[in-house]
Amino acid sequence: MKAEENIQSLKKRIRELEKENQLLKKKKDIFFTKKKTVKVPKNIQPLFDKASEIVNEYFQTFTADPSLSKIEVNGQRYILMRAESLANDFLNNIVKLYSDRPTPEAIQIGRNMLFDFAHLIGIEDAKNFHKKMKLKDPLSKLSAGPVHFAYTGWSFVDILPESNPSPNSDFYIKYHHPYSFEADSWIRSNQKADFPVCSMNAGYSSGWCEQSFGIELTSVEITCRAKGDKNCTFIMAPPNRIAEYLNKEELKYKPTRKYDIPLFFERKKSEEKIKTTLREKETLLKEIHHRVKNNLQIISSLLKLHADQVKDSNFSRLVEDSQNRIISMALIHEMLYANSDLSKINLAQYTKSLFEKLQSTYNMGSVRLKLKMPVDFYYEIDKMIPIGLLMNEALSNSFKHAFKGKKGEISISITKGKLTISDNGSGIPEKFLKETNASFGMQLIDLLAEQLDAKISVNHLNGTCIELKFISHK
């Protein structure tokens, strides 16, 4: 008796499940009709029929659970948005936001935003769908696009016979979007536009096709129902060919009709031009720094030749000092030529190089350098030239007068707003620090400090210490 009751109970549950299944099927029909979702030329119709089956199968997994705020299709989370919020409402708010600009300019900003946004969504949706459904060849990838487009509420797609979807620069598609959500939003709101409104449709479709064919594509709406035209019609082609096709279209209509190419590709082209120009300028600047360095070295060599001809030790010493000053400047241009950043010099690297060059010049291998500064501390070239000259004077004075052939140490440190150059040598005599008797080197240091907007102090009790405090340091 109990077994019979169980059987009856099981049969009842089966009937309930069958009813639920029938209800679910009916609900599916509410969401997805069996009508055509794309119109294409006859020669590629079979391909799109196959795509319709694939996309239909994909969307049969549609589930919605508001308690979890989830809408899912084939394991992917989707969202529903009110069409007007991405169409007329969006552009009306953009006009308000940019009320300080002419209305056509504000609208163009909004349209470019929508195109860019949709183009990238189209690329990512296509990438995901191709992977999910294991689509390989470009035409299969493309054919799924218009069907997916229809299922997700963007628009129906009608590809015209003159289209040529080839995976190269000859790619060309002309198509209608009979039920574009953007045009419908304007029409349902009883608003008439004086410009093509289907920016997202253009962006999304060109993004999907770009991902499908692996070539850059853009799309331009040439007629729009929201303007009062019969169709929302688009032309899609590579950015470098789109103007050519638009010119042909222009001849078919009023000669004054102009079409706006979406900013996405215009900006990309502008960015590429800017990058190319920057590379050219960087190359030119590097060459200039290289030539300046070479010319400074030539000047140094000419001074040396001149000094060799004049048998005067005083003159030779002055020439040597001038050569060292030239070296300090040439080193900056040498480092800029080698750098990827042409605007600034690493102070630690510069200081080491200058010390080594002067150490070699004065044959003072017994003197070592103690460096205390951050490895990532930089100065721009306008400050680096006077700092380099100042360092040269301080180092040269130390090498010439502080050690008298003995071992010694030169310390250079920089902290926030202060550069210190010191040695542990015999120190500068008091008389050379007084203004009336100051050496040319000390006079030059004072002038350079003034140029750097810095206060300078010299301590000569235990060796020599030159301290430079930058007044305007940030």
TAMOQUI-V531043 format. One record per run of one state. SS is the DSSP state (a for helix, b for strand, c for the rest). FROM is the first residue (numbers start at 1). TO is the last residue. If there is no record, write none. Layout:
ss=[SS:SS]
from=[FROM:FROM]
to=[TO:TO]
//
This chain:
ss=[c:a:c:b:c:a:c:b:a:c:b:c:b:c:a:c:a:c:a:c:a:c:b:c:b:c:b:c:a:c:a:c:b:c:a:c:b:c:a:c:a:c:a:c:b:a:c:b:c:b:a:c:b:c:b:c:a:c:a:c:b:c:b:c]
from=[1:2:32:38:40:42:60:63:66:69:70:74:76:79:83:87:88:98:103:133:138:152:157:160:164:165:172:177:181:189:199:214:218:224:225:228:233:238:239:253:263:310:313:339:344:347:362:367:373:378:381:403:408:416:418:424:430:433:440:452:454:460:464:471]
to=[1:31:37:39:41:59:62:65:68:69:73:75:78:82:86:87:97:102:132:137:151:156:159:163:164:171:176:180:188:198:213:217:223:224:227:232:237:238:252:262:309:312:338:343:346:361:366:372:377:380:402:407:415:417:423:429:432:439:451:453:459:463:470:474]
//
